[in-house]
Amino acid sequence: MESLEAELERARDLDADELADAIESIGFECTRCGGCCTGYAPDEPGGAPVGEGTDDPDTDCHGGGPDDREPHTATVFPDEVRAVADAAESEYGESYDWRDVARPMPFGLSEGKDGEPAGETFEWALATDDCGDCTFYEETDGQGACTVHDARPLICRTYPFSVALDGTSQPMGEAVDAEGVVRAHECEGLGRDISRADAEELAASLKERAVRELEEAIGVRDGYDPTAAERAAGDAVVFDSEGPKEADGTPIDGD
């Protein structure tokens, strides 16, 4: 396996025109179905571990109960958390803190005191509601929309595509199509015509995301502190490129 630094150089050297060619070849048009923003049935790819969803039987989730759904999981970088919070404040006219936007990525965590997450994780995921849908997802007459669309994270801007480099994320299960280093993941919008301009815009974001994911991975690796949990006020510690944080985004000070 290549080092993260070598993969980062590969990401920086990606040819955006070639990525756009691949996206054009595969084809894509967003149908606003909401599939990439909402919770999952337990047998669908991409959801959080079984048992992470709500257990409120009175919550109506897209015509079903919450016990049949697992939370949507979309990775978000620390600076993106702040950007989404600012956008949400502008949209709704009220204050949004870190935990309104992001939660510790559930993979690898267990249930601690008072049902709060416990353990260590290395990513943030966008916050979800009781149905496991992204907090910023709205649906009207069967069409989905993002209420912070202009500030949405790179993972949202580039779905359903990823690049096949070590250290980058491959969201929502196995790829269903591929062209060069570009991978396409399950989405009903695949195979549809896409303009060259839209393909180029998507390709630029895809390259940026690959670079950012590898920079983040290197930052997490270099800043990992195995003693952080001893200084944490809560049971969960999230290591990101800015250092260890509490579940609510509060930095954990060093010795």
URWO-V776411 format. One record per residue. N is the residue number from 1. RES is the residue in one small letter. SS is DSSP state (H for helix, E for strand, - for the rest). PSI is psi in degrees with one decimal (none if undefined). Layout:
n=N res=RES ss=SS psi=PSI
n=N res=RES ss=SS psi=PSI
//
This chain:
n=1 res=m ss=- psi=136.4
n=2 res=e ss=- psi=153.9
n=3 res=s ss=- psi=159.7
n=4 res=l ss=H psi=-35.1
n=5 res=e ss=H psi=-40.3
n=6 res=a ss=H psi=-39.8
n=7 res=e ss=H psi=-35.1
n=8 res=l ss=H psi=-41.2
n=9 res=e ss=H psi=-38.6
n=10 res=r ss=H psi=-41.7
n=11 res=a ss=H psi=-42.5
n=12 res=r ss=H psi=-26.5
n=13 res=d ss=- psi=-1.2
n=14 res=l ss=- psi=137.5
n=15 res=d ss=- psi=112.1
n=16 res=a ss=H psi=-33.6
n=17 res=d ss=H psi=-38.6
n=18 res=e ss=H psi=-37.1
n=19 res=l ss=H psi=-41.7
n=20 res=a ss=H psi=-39.2
n=21 res=d ss=H psi=-44.2
n=22 res=a ss=H psi=-42.4
n=23 res=i ss=H psi=-41.3
n=24 res=e ss=H psi=-42.5
n=25 res=s ss=H psi=-41.4
n=26 res=i ss=H psi=-42.8
n=27 res=g ss=- psi=141.2
n=28 res=f ss=E psi=139.2
n=29 res=e ss=- psi=127.4
n=30 res=c ss=- psi=128.5
n=31 res=t ss=- psi=0.9
n=32 res=r ss=- psi=37.0
n=33 res=c ss=- psi=-20.7
n=34 res=g ss=- psi=1.7
n=35 res=g ss=- psi=-29.3
n=36 res=c ss=- psi=1.8
n=37 res=c ss=- psi=-7.0
n=38 res=t ss=- psi=167.8
n=39 res=g ss=- psi=171.2
n=40 res=y ss=E psi=151.6
n=41 res=a ss=- psi=149.8
n=42 res=p ss=- psi=-24.6
n=43 res=d ss=- psi=6.3
n=44 res=e ss=- psi=149.7
n=45 res=p ss=- psi=148.8
n=46 res=g ss=- psi=-10.9
n=47 res=g ss=- psi=168.8
n=48 res=a ss=- psi=169.8
n=49 res=p ss=- psi=146.2
n=50 res=v ss=- psi=136.3
n=51 res=g ss=- psi=-6.5
n=52 res=e ss=- psi=-7.6
n=53 res=g ss=- psi=178.5
n=54 res=t ss=- psi=155.5
n=55 res=d ss=- psi=20.8
n=56 res=d ss=- psi=110.0
n=57 res=p ss=- psi=-12.6
n=58 res=d ss=- psi=-3.3
n=59 res=t ss=- psi=127.2
n=60 res=d ss=E psi=120.1
n=61 res=c ss=E psi=94.3
n=62 res=h ss=- psi=42.1
n=63 res=g ss=- psi=0.1
n=64 res=g ss=E psi=-176.7
n=65 res=g ss=E psi=155.8
n=66 res=p ss=H psi=-22.5
n=67 res=d ss=H psi=-11.3
n=68 res=d ss=H psi=9.0
n=69 res=r ss=- psi=148.2
n=70 res=e ss=E psi=151.0
n=71 res=p ss=- psi=142.8
n=72 res=h ss=- psi=138.8
n=73 res=t ss=- psi=112.5
n=74 res=a ss=- psi=122.3
n=75 res=t ss=E psi=144.8
n=76 res=v ss=E psi=136.2
n=77 res=f ss=- psi=156.0
n=78 res=p ss=H psi=-43.9
n=79 res=d ss=H psi=-27.6
n=80 res=e ss=H psi=-33.6
n=81 res=v ss=H psi=-46.3
n=82 res=r ss=H psi=-38.4
n=83 res=a ss=H psi=-41.6
n=84 res=v ss=H psi=-40.7
n=85 res=a ss=H psi=-43.9
n=86 res=d ss=H psi=-42.5
n=87 res=a ss=H psi=-39.9
n=88 res=a ss=H psi=-38.2
n=89 res=e ss=H psi=-40.6
n=90 res=s ss=H psi=-38.3
n=91 res=e ss=H psi=-42.4
n=92 res=y ss=H psi=-10.7
n=93 res=g ss=- psi=27.0
n=94 res=e ss=- psi=161.0
n=95 res=s ss=- psi=138.0
n=96 res=y ss=- psi=125.3
n=97 res=d ss=- psi=-179.1
n=98 res=w ss=H psi=-45.8
n=99 res=r ss=H psi=-17.8
n=100 res=d ss=H psi=-21.4
n=101 res=v ss=H psi=-40.4
n=102 res=a ss=E psi=157.1
n=103 res=r ss=E psi=158.3
n=104 res=p ss=E psi=134.1
n=105 res=m ss=- psi=126.1
n=106 res=p ss=- psi=-20.3
n=107 res=f ss=- psi=125.8
n=108 res=g ss=- psi=-12.2
n=109 res=l ss=- psi=159.5
n=110 res=s ss=E psi=176.3
n=111 res=e ss=E psi=123.8
n=112 res=g ss=- psi=-149.8
n=113 res=k ss=H psi=140.1
n=114 res=d ss=H psi=26.4
n=115 res=g ss=H psi=3.4
n=116 res=e ss=- psi=152.9
n=117 res=p ss=E psi=150.2
n=118 res=a ss=E psi=146.6
n=119 res=g ss=E psi=-163.9
n=120 res=e ss=E psi=141.9
n=121 res=t ss=E psi=167.8
n=122 res=f ss=- psi=17.1
n=123 res=e ss=- psi=159.8
n=124 res=w ss=E psi=146.6
n=125 res=a ss=E psi=148.4
n=126 res=l ss=E psi=143.5
n=127 res=a ss=- psi=153.1
n=128 res=t ss=E psi=159.9
n=129 res=d ss=- psi=-169.4
n=130 res=d ss=- psi=-18.0
n=131 res=c ss=- psi=-0.4
n=132 res=g ss=- psi=7.3
n=133 res=d ss=- psi=152.3
n=134 res=c ss=E psi=135.8
n=135 res=t ss=- psi=-29.1
n=136 res=f ss=- psi=16.8
n=137 res=y ss=E psi=134.2
n=138 res=e ss=E psi=147.3
n=139 res=e ss=E psi=128.3
n=140 res=t ss=E psi=122.9
n=141 res=d ss=- psi=40.7
n=142 res=g ss=- psi=2.2
n=143 res=q ss=E psi=131.9
n=144 res=g ss=E psi=156.9
n=145 res=a ss=E psi=152.5
n=146 res=c ss=E psi=126.1
n=147 res=t ss=- psi=-10.2
n=148 res=v ss=- psi=41.0
n=149 res=h ss=H psi=-44.2
n=150 res=d ss=H psi=-20.7
n=151 res=a ss=H psi=12.7
n=152 res=r ss=- psi=146.9
n=153 res=p ss=- psi=163.3
n=154 res=l ss=H psi=-34.8
n=155 res=i ss=H psi=-34.1
n=156 res=c ss=H psi=-37.5
n=157 res=r ss=H psi=-28.5
n=158 res=t ss=H psi=-11.7
n=159 res=y ss=- psi=136.9
n=160 res=p ss=- psi=29.3
n=161 res=f ss=E psi=154.9
n=162 res=s ss=E psi=170.8
n=163 res=v ss=E psi=145.0
n=164 res=a ss=- psi=75.3
n=165 res=l ss=- psi=141.6
n=166 res=d ss=- psi=135.5
n=167 res=g ss=- psi=-7.5
n=168 res=t ss=- psi=156.0
n=169 res=s ss=- psi=147.8
n=170 res=q ss=- psi=91.4
n=171 res=p ss=- psi=152.5
n=172 res=m ss=- psi=58.6
n=173 res=g ss=- psi=-172.6
n=174 res=e ss=- psi=153.8
n=175 res=a ss=- psi=144.9
n=176 res=v ss=- psi=-8.6
n=177 res=d ss=E psi=157.6
n=178 res=a ss=E psi=148.8
n=179 res=e ss=E psi=110.7
n=180 res=g ss=- psi=-130.0
n=181 res=v ss=- psi=-3.1
n=182 res=v ss=E psi=132.6
n=183 res=r ss=E psi=140.7
n=184 res=a ss=E psi=133.2
n=185 res=h ss=- psi=165.5
n=186 res=e ss=- psi=123.5
n=187 res=c ss=- psi=135.8
n=188 res=e ss=- psi=-12.6
n=189 res=g ss=- psi=-7.3
n=190 res=l ss=E psi=149.6
n=191 res=g ss=- psi=0.9
n=192 res=r ss=- psi=155.9
n=193 res=d ss=- psi=141.5
n=194 res=i ss=- psi=137.8
n=195 res=s ss=- psi=157.3
n=196 res=r ss=H psi=-39.8
n=197 res=a ss=H psi=-43.4
n=198 res=d ss=H psi=-37.7
n=199 res=a ss=H psi=-40.0
n=200 res=e ss=H psi=-39.4
n=201 res=e ss=H psi=-42.5
n=202 res=l ss=H psi=-40.3
n=203 res=a ss=H psi=-41.9
n=204 res=a ss=H psi=-41.8
n=205 res=s ss=H psi=-36.0
n=206 res=l ss=H psi=-42.1
n=207 res=k ss=H psi=-45.4
n=208 res=e ss=H psi=-42.2
n=209 res=r ss=H psi=-43.0
n=210 res=a ss=H psi=-43.5
n=211 res=v ss=H psi=-46.4
n=212 res=r ss=H psi=-39.8
n=213 res=e ss=H psi=-40.8
n=214 res=l ss=H psi=-38.4
n=215 res=e ss=H psi=-40.6
n=216 res=e ss=H psi=-44.9
n=217 res=a ss=H psi=-41.1
n=218 res=i ss=H psi=-42.0
n=219 res=g ss=H psi=-40.8
n=220 res=v ss=H psi=-46.5
n=221 res=r ss=H psi=-47.6
n=222 res=d ss=H psi=-25.2
n=223 res=g ss=H psi=5.9
n=224 res=y ss=- psi=131.0
n=225 res=d ss=- psi=104.4
n=226 res=p ss=- psi=-12.2
n=227 res=t ss=- psi=-2.3
n=228 res=a ss=H psi=-37.3
n=229 res=a ss=H psi=-29.8
n=230 res=e ss=H psi=-24.5
n=231 res=r ss=H psi=-3.4
n=232 res=a ss=- psi=142.5
n=233 res=a ss=- psi=-31.8
n=234 res=g ss=- psi=-169.7
n=235 res=d ss=- psi=-12.1
n=236 res=a ss=E psi=140.3
n=237 res=v ss=E psi=130.6
n=238 res=v ss=E psi=121.7
n=239 res=f ss=E psi=115.7
n=240 res=d ss=E psi=-174.4
n=241 res=s ss=- psi=-12.1
n=242 res=e ss=- psi=-4.2
n=243 res=g ss=E psi=178.4
n=244 res=p ss=E psi=143.0
n=245 res=k ss=E psi=155.4
n=246 res=e ss=- psi=170.1
n=247 res=a ss=- psi=-22.4
n=248 res=d ss=- psi=11.7
n=249 res=g ss=- psi=-2.4
n=250 res=t ss=- psi=126.3
n=251 res=p ss=E psi=143.2
n=252 res=i ss=- psi=114.8
n=253 res=d ss=- psi=148.7
n=254 res=g ss=- psi=176.6
n=255 res=d ss=- psi=none
//
